[in-house]
Amino acid sequence: MSTSVGKKLYCFAIWFVLLAGPTAICQEPQTANSQQVSRPLHMLVLGDSILWGQGLKAQNKPVYHVKLWLEKNTGRQVVERIEAHSGAVIERASITDTHTSSNPEVNLGLPTIKDELDSAIRFYADTSQVDLVFISGCGNDVGVQKLLNA
């Protein structure tokens, strides 16, 4: 599969999740047995500055508000794993700079969103324990120049 086609598929998948997400939120809550209710919800956050909350204080970041909403509405603790960072791109083919930073505020393409996912898979001993995955991407792959010069 060519890189261009791969990027288009990833972008389509992300837009689909963004469009389908509100429908899933509006579903009626399902009853769960007491064992599931007592277990915390595990939330994985992948992507770029949108979900990282570039420049925002922790209490103003989107992930924090989602966490509070979930805890209030489910009565369960939410444990988040945030891999998202500013500047993340989908795959390495779209960048030439190989610099990385341990500070997610620094706008760098690496680690890529694919790298973030690989890191999360290594982190979780049992990936079936992840209840929610939030992902955003493509903006850094497309860029303003390509967007304005369709």
N, C-alpha and C positions, 0 to 999 in steps of 0.2 A: 504494500500500500504506500503510495507516495506521501511525503510529508504534508503536502497541501491538503490531500484528501483526509489524512489522519487528523489534522487540525480542525478541518470542517466537521468531522464526526465528533470530536471532543467538544467543540463549540455547540453543536446541535444538542449533544447530551446535556451539557450544562444549562442551555436555555430550556430544554425540556423539563429538567428538574426545577428550574425557577418557575416555570409555568404550572407544572403539576403540583408543586409544593403547597400552594394555598388551598388546593382542593383537598389534599391529604389532611391539612390542619383542620378543615371544616368537618371532617368525619366525626361521627358520634364516638365518644370514648368507649372503649371496650373494657369489660370487667376482667380483672386479672386475679389469679389466685394469690394467696397471702405470701407465698415464697417469692413471686415475681415483684410484688409491691415492696417488699422489704429490701430487695436488691436495688442498689443505686442505678440510675440511668447513666450509661456511658456515651458521651458525645464526642465525636471526632470532627475536628475542624481543619479542612484542607483548603489551600488556595492562595489568593493574593491579598493585596491591601484592603479589599472590600471586607472580607471576613476577619482579617487581622485587626481592622479598625485603625488604620494608619493615623498617627498623630493624636489619637484620643486617649484620655485617661481610662484606666481599667473599668471603672464604673460606667463609662459611656460607650463602651465597645458593644457592637451588635451581639456578640456571643454571650456577653454578660447578661444582657436583657433577655435573650432566649433562655438562658439558664434559669434566671429568676422566674420567668413565666412558667417554665416546665415544672420547677419545684413547687410553685404555688398551685398549679392546676393538677399535678399528679400526686402531690404529697410525698414525692420521692426525692432523695438527694440526687444531684446531677454532678457527675465527675467529667470534666472536660479535658481533652487532650488537644492542644492547639499546635498544629504543624504549620499553619498558614503564616505567611510573611509578605512584606511589601516587595513588589517587583517580580514575584514568582511567575514563571512561564510554564507551559505545559510540558515541553520536552526540550532537551539540550540542543537539538538541531536549530532552534530558533534564536540561539544566543552565541556570541563569540567570547564574551567576558567570562572567565572562570573563577572570579573572586567570590568568596562567601563571607558571611558574617554571622556571629552568634546572636546579634541584635536584630530581631524581626522588623524593626523600624527602618533599617538600612535597605534602600531600594536596589536589590540585586536579583537577577534571574535564578541563581542557584541558592538553595536546592530547588529543583523543579517540582511541579505538583506531583509528577510521577515519583520523584525522590521522597517527597513528603509521605506519599502513600506507602512506599517501601519502608520508611522509617516507622510508620504507625504499625505496619504488619509485624515488624521486628519487636516493637514495644509490647503488643498484646500477645500474651501466651495463647489465648483463645480468642480469635477474631470474632467469633459468634457472640461474644459479650458486648460488642459495640452495638448500641441500640439506634443511634442517630449519626448520620454523616452529613456535614454541611460542606459544600464545595463551591468555590467561585473561581473563575479563570477566564482566559482568552483575551482580556483587555490588553495585557502586556505583550501578547503574541501578535495581536492585530496592529496595535499602535495607532496613534492619531493620524499620521501621514497616510496610512493605508485606508483608514476609515473615511477621511475627507476626500481621498482620491480614488474612489471606487472604480 
